[in-house]
């Protein structure tokens, strides 16, 4: 399967391009980005000669069977729509879009064309989240009653608010679009926080119906706290802090059920389970590896299985984000169904 990359930049060079090269059934055949010098560096690093500065030329080239899109968030709709209309399946970096209406249009278009549209939110591709989903689905902690998720770290460099470290991994440096609230679709909640929301929604198989959100800046947040109501009546809180003096990522989640509790500690990740009188700690070494987004994408395109995360779930993350920013600006609860 010949794959091209639109938005061939920092994150693509760190994760998806190496995964494409390592996959036995994929070939990286084309790269596209607007800046020619960085494009050529990417081509040299991954041995790709077909280089484009216009995504339309890549899509029309006839040398790709699918595309990976890692462009700035505000371009996801334009790039993905063009690829789907051209008959190409799409592996898209998160979020699906920054506008729920555009997200709905893309999901509908992919379904109508019978094309794979996969959004690479992290939790379905983390082995601890795979195990947590199994625990909750298997009634391991009973009916879900409450959830508390927190992430505390420092992302000020990629947000363009401080110099990036010189040893940052990747072939090319980040473009810092995340520091532009229009291009990013908000602040850090849109970027890193979308993974936390996916953990909540994907691992529990629940939907968020109402959001109240407090932010330090409702256009370009670095700190955000969400209170949410779930469709089964449970409540959930999410705290996201991207300007901590502690540079290491601290990620902790608590899932309270009617018969027990599951707690995620990270990073590195482990799960502590206290349910029905039994206590257990499950570390990374005890968990089978999760698939990568590229593996999931290829398997789905080949018709060998369903996606780990479907379009409706990816769309719901955009709906929650939209409701959260509206709540932070208006100072009131927002119904996600009518956001």
Secondary structure, 3 states (H helix, E strand, C coil): CEEEEECCCHHHHHHHHHHHHHCCCCEEEEEECCCHHHHHHHHHHHCCCEEECCHHHHHCCCCCCEEEECCCHHHHHHHHHHHHHCCCEEEEECCCCCCHHHHHHHHHHHHHHCCCEEEECCHHHCHHHHHHHHHHHCCCCCCEEEEEEEEECECCCCCCCCCCCCCCCCCCCCCCHHHCHHHHCCCHHHHCHHHHHHHHHHHHCCCEEEEEEEECCCCCCCEEEEEEEECCCCEEEEEEECECCCCCCEEEEEEEECCEEEEEEECCCEEEEEECCEEEEEEHHHCCCCCCHHHHHHHHHCCCCCCCCCHHHHHHHHHHHHHHHHHHHHCCCEEHHHC
